[in-house]
Amino acid sequence: MKYCSQCNTALSDDTRFCQVCGSRVGEVPAQNPTQGMQFDFNTNTATASVPKQCYEYKVLTQKDKWFSGKFDPANLEMAINAYAKQGWRVIGCATADIPGFGATRQEFITLLEREK
């Protein structure tokens, strides 16, 4: 058994994201920004080493399992909340005109992101 470092919720050992607050399991709380600073006395400059972060992305459209091909704002809300529990966050939304046979259709697109 392990615990979320953000909200202290008890989690199973195979959980990657907290089901309560959505934090990545094992994530270290934000550190003091002055940590990792190095000062070069020759040039009188300070530099900070910033760790590289890796992200993964998900595109949510009407073709997603949540909509069954038919857009519904209530289903979008449920889908976003379900993905948020897995650590995803919305970073953008748009509509697009998709050409088809004889007509175009509009599709709603939501872009989600989370740290790997």
Buried (B, 14 or more C-beta within 10 A) or exposed (E): EEEBBBEEBEBEEEBEBBEBBBBBBEBEEEEEEEEEEEEEEEEEEEEEEEEEEEEEEEEBBBEBEBBEEEBEEEBBEEBBEEBBEBBBEEEEEEEEEEEEEEEEEEBBBBBBBBEE
